[in-house]
Amino acid sequence: MMMFVIFLIVNVGTIGIFYGVYGTKRKYEEGMLMGVHLPGSAAESEEVKMLMKKYRTWTKWFYTLNLLAGIAVCGFCFWCGVYGLWRCASERFFYYIERTENCMI
């Protein structure tokens, strides 16, 4: 159960940080576009606009799929924890019956 919480916090935090750093590099600022120096006229060309549109689409998919995969891993850890607790509780119950009834199950 604790791994579920740890994975969830780390996963959401990491994806949020990466999106905050790299997801905002879509605008032409300080003579650069995605960290590449370009003249202003080149940044307005049709090829660059299409590339940036494709980049925006792919980054949205990338971050969405990463978030969903991370949540799936967290869900797996959660259900493993639930199963472990259930298994432990059932074994303790059978041990209690075995000792109180003086029999072997």
Backbone as CSV, one residue per row, in Angstrom:
resi,resn,N_x,N_y,N_z,CA_x,CA_y,CA_z,C_x,C_y,C_z
1,MET,0.823,-1.193,0.000,0.000,0.000,0.000,0.863,1.251,0.000
2,MET,1.942,1.191,0.765,2.823,2.352,0.837,3.514,2.587,-0.496
3,MET,3.837,1.498,-1.204,4.456,1.648,-2.520,3.509,2.346,-3.485
4,PHE,2.222,2.088,-3.357,1.225,2.756,-4.195,1.306,4.264,-4.015
5,VAL,1.353,4.705,-2.792,1.415,6.142,-2.505,2.739,6.733,-3.000
6,ILE,3.832,6.034,-2.744,5.142,6.528,-3.171,5.207,6.611,-4.690
7,PHE,4.807,5.552,-5.392,4.830,5.569,-6.858,3.935,6.659,-7.413
8,LEU,2.771,6.826,-6.830,1.840,7.838,-7.329,2.416,9.239,-7.188
9,ILE,2.977,9.542,-6.040,3.550,10.877,-5.821,4.736,11.117,-6.749
10,VAL,5.628,10.144,-6.845,6.814,10.300,-7.695,6.417,10.409,-9.164
11,ASN,5.499,9.572,-9.599,5.093,9.572,-11.005,4.426,10.877,-11.403
12,VAL,3.440,11.291,-10.656,2.729,12.526,-10.989,3.665,13.732,-10.869
13,GLY,4.521,13.719,-9.859,5.473,14.818,-9.700,6.458,14.903,-10.851
14,THR,7.004,13.764,-11.267,7.981,13.745,-12.357,7.351,14.174,-13.674
15,ILE,6.199,13.653,-13.978,5.539,14.030,-15.230,5.163,15.502,-15.198
16,GLY,4.721,15.995,-14.065,4.401,17.420,-13.954,5.619,18.306,-14.140
17,ILE,6.755,17.909,-13.569,7.978,18.695,-13.721,8.433,18.685,-15.179
18,PHE,8.439,17.528,-15.802,8.860,17.456,-17.197,7.938,18.271,-18.096
19,TYR,6.643,18.204,-17.840,5.716,18.996,-18.646,5.945,20.489,-18.417
20,GLY,6.188,20.870,-17.185,6.445,22.278,-16.896,7.701,22.800,-17.565
21,VAL,8.736,21.947,-17.650,9.996,22.374,-18.248,9.949,22.295,-19.774
22,TYR,9.571,21.147,-20.297,9.629,20.935,-21.737,8.327,21.227,-22.466
23,GLY,7.225,21.192,-21.781,5.943,21.430,-22.445,5.706,22.886,-22.795
24,THR,6.470,23.787,-22.195,6.274,25.210,-22.472,7.263,25.750,-23.498
25,LYS,8.048,24.901,-24.130,9.052,25.338,-25.104,8.466,25.463,-26.511
26,ARG,7.208,25.695,-26.619,6.546,25.737,-27.927,6.545,27.121,-28.564
27,LYS,6.797,28.133,-27.767,6.725,29.503,-28.292,8.112,29.989,-28.708
28,TYR,8.128,30.912,-29.640,9.376,31.539,-30.082,9.735,32.618,-29.071
29,GLU,10.767,32.337,-28.265,11.183,33.274,-27.224,12.690,33.442,-27.269
30,GLU,13.149,34.655,-27.096,14.567,34.996,-27.020,15.354,34.441,-28.199
31,GLY,14.769,34.455,-29.379,15.453,33.990,-30.583,15.567,32.483,-30.687
32,MET,14.823,31.755,-29.844,14.912,30.293,-29.859,13.529,29.665,-29.935
33,LEU,13.526,28.506,-30.554,12.337,27.676,-30.636,12.770,26.260,-30.251
34,MET,12.261,25.724,-29.167,12.637,24.417,-28.626,14.140,24.347,-28.354
35,GLY,14.718,25.427,-27.927,16.136,25.455,-27.585,17.065,25.613,-28.768
36,VAL,16.519,25.832,-29.960,17.325,25.992,-31.178,17.236,27.447,-31.608
37,HIS,18.395,28.068,-31.867,18.420,29.462,-32.322,17.934,29.540,-33.756
38,LEU,16.927,30.373,-33.965,16.356,30.582,-35.295,16.080,32.062,-35.486
39,PRO,16.212,32.543,-36.718,15.753,33.907,-36.965,14.226,33.948,-36.919
40,GLY,13.681,35.108,-36.647,12.232,35.251,-36.530,11.493,34.864,-37.790
41,SER,12.081,35.136,-38.959,11.415,34.792,-40.226,11.332,33.281,-40.406
42,ALA,12.350,32.554,-39.969,12.328,31.095,-40.102,11.292,30.473,-39.160
43,ALA,11.096,31.099,-38.020,10.114,30.565,-37.068,8.694,30.720,-37.573
44,GLU,8.478,31.619,-38.510,7.144,31.843,-39.056,6.881,31.041,-40.322
45,SER,7.852,30.253,-40.789,7.650,29.488,-42.027,6.635,28.372,-41.814
46,GLU,6.084,27.903,-42.923,5.035,26.886,-42.869,5.580,25.546,-42.354
47,GLU,6.806,25.198,-42.739,7.392,23.936,-42.283,7.554,23.911,-40.767
48,VAL,8.037,25.010,-40.230,8.247,25.079,-38.785,6.917,25.055,-38.053
49,LYS,5.924,25.725,-38.588,4.597,25.709,-37.961,4.020,24.297,-37.940
50,MET,4.179,23.565,-39.046,3.682,22.186,-39.090,4.458,21.297,-38.114
51,LEU,5.770,21.499,-38.029,6.584,20.739,-37.089,6.148,21.008,-35.651
52,MET,5.890,22.257,-35.337,5.468,22.603,-33.977,4.075,22.062,-33.659
53,LYS,3.220,22.041,-34.670,1.888,21.468,-34.459,2.009,19.964,-34.172
54,LYS,2.866,19.281,-34.934,3.085,17.862,-34.713,3.736,17.636,-33.345
55,TYR,4.669,18.484,-32.974,5.327,18.388,-31.670,4.315,18.532,-30.533
56,ARG,3.422,19.487,-30.660,2.403,19.691,-29.626,1.514,18.457,-29.491
57,THR,1.099,17.898,-30.633,0.250,16.708,-30.600,0.975,15.532,-29.958
58,TRP,2.225,15.300,-30.351,2.982,14.176,-29.806,3.286,14.353,-28.325
59,THR,3.584,15.560,-27.908,3.876,15.750,-26.482,2.631,15.533,-25.638
60,LYS,1.480,15.967,-26.130,0.252,15.705,-25.374,0.026,14.204,-25.218
61,TRP,0.196,13.458,-26.305,0.041,12.008,-26.245,1.080,11.381,-25.334
62,PHE,2.317,11.840,-25.440,3.410,11.295,-24.641,3.135,11.459,-23.154
63,TYR,2.781,12.663,-22.746,2.540,12.897,-21.327,1.274,12.187,-20.844
64,THR,0.266,12.117,-21.679,-0.961,11.409,-21.299,-0.691,9.915,-21.122
65,LEU,0.011,9.318,-22.093,0.302,7.887,-21.988,1.226,7.592,-20.813
66,ASN,2.207,8.450,-20.568,3.075,8.254,-19.408,2.290,8.333,-18.110
67,LEU,1.373,9.277,-18.028,0.563,9.402,-16.823,-0.318,8.169,-16.631
68,LEU,-0.939,7.688,-17.714,-1.791,6.500,-17.611,-0.980,5.253,-17.265
69,ALA,0.208,5.103,-17.859,1.055,3.954,-17.536,1.500,4.012,-16.076
70,GLY,1.830,5.201,-15.606,2.221,5.344,-14.205,1.089,5.022,-13.257
71,ILE,-0.108,5.451,-13.600,-1.262,5.143,-12.768,-1.548,3.641,-12.793
72,ALA,-1.327,2.994,-13.950,-1.524,1.541,-14.025,-0.534,0.817,-13.112
73,VAL,0.714,1.265,-13.099,1.706,0.652,-12.203,1.310,0.877,-10.754
74,CYS,0.844,2.078,-10.446,0.398,2.363,-9.081,-0.794,1.493,-8.712
75,GLY,-1.703,1.307,-9.646,-2.859,0.445,-9.398,-2.444,-0.993,-9.154
76,PHE,-1.448,-1.458,-9.914,-0.931,-2.810,-9.703,-0.346,-2.950,-8.301
77,CYS,0.431,-1.961,-7.882,1.002,-1.993,-6.526,-0.105,-1.972,-5.472
78,PHE,-1.161,-1.188,-5.719,-2.272,-1.116,-4.783,-2.934,-2.484,-4.635
79,TRP,-3.227,-3.131,-5.770,-3.912,-4.418,-5.700,-3.020,-5.505,-5.138
80,CYS,-1.712,-5.417,-5.373,-0.793,-6.373,-4.733,-0.819,-6.191,-3.221
81,GLY,-0.880,-4.955,-2.781,-0.966,-4.692,-1.345,-2.266,-5.196,-0.754
82,VAL,-3.366,-4.996,-1.457,-4.663,-5.491,-0.979,-4.645,-7.010,-0.905
83,TYR,-4.086,-7.643,-1.934,-4.010,-9.108,-1.928,-3.142,-9.596,-0.775
84,GLY,-2.031,-8.937,-0.541,-1.150,-9.326,0.563,-1.837,-9.213,1.909
85,LEU,-2.569,-8.125,2.105,-3.305,-7.965,3.365,-4.393,-9.015,3.514
86,TRP,-5.093,-9.301,2.417,-6.143,-10.312,2.457,-5.554,-11.677,2.769
87,ARG,-4.427,-11.972,2.133,-3.772,-13.265,2.350,-3.302,-13.399,3.800
88,CYS,-2.727,-12.352,4.323,-2.248,-12.367,5.711,-3.421,-12.542,6.674
89,ALA,-4.508,-11.829,6.429,-5.676,-11.931,7.312,-6.284,-13.328,7.262
90,SER,-6.365,-13.927,6.076,-6.960,-15.262,5.973,-6.074,-16.307,6.642
91,GLU,-4.750,-16.183,6.518,-3.868,-17.141,7.180,-3.959,-17.017,8.693
92,ARG,-4.063,-15.797,9.185,-4.224,-15.615,10.628,-5.545,-16.210,11.104
93,PHE,-6.598,-16.062,10.311,-7.899,-16.613,10.669,-7.826,-18.134,10.749
94,PHE,-7.211,-18.759,9.735,-7.101,-20.223,9.749,-6.195,-20.701,10.883
95,TYR,-5.165,-19.957,11.190,-4.303,-20.309,12.319,-5.083,-20.246,13.627
96,TYR,-5.924,-19.232,13.764,-6.773,-19.095,14.958,-7.720,-20.287,15.078
97,ILE,-8.349,-20.674,13.973,-9.266,-21.824,14.001,-8.511,-23.089,14.362
98,GLU,-7.329,-23.251,13.789,-6.542,-24.450,14.062,-6.192,-24.558,15.548
99,ARG,-5.832,-23.446,16.158,-5.461,-23.496,17.576,-6.660,-23.624,18.499
100,THR,-7.763,-23.015,18.173,-8.923,-23.084,19.053,-9.673,-24.402,18.919
101,GLU,-9.663,-25.018,17.759,-10.391,-26.253,17.532,-9.517,-27.488,17.730
102,ASN,-8.206,-27.266,17.925,-7.252,-28.378,18.066,-7.346,-29.353,16.905
103,CYS,-7.363,-28.828,15.723,-7.423,-29.677,14.546,-6.508,-29.116,13.457
104,MET,-6.257,-29.932,12.482,-5.430,-29.501,11.339,-6.343,-29.278,10.149
105,ILE,-6.144,-28.166,9.478,-6.981,-27.882,8.305,-6.223,-28.236,7.063
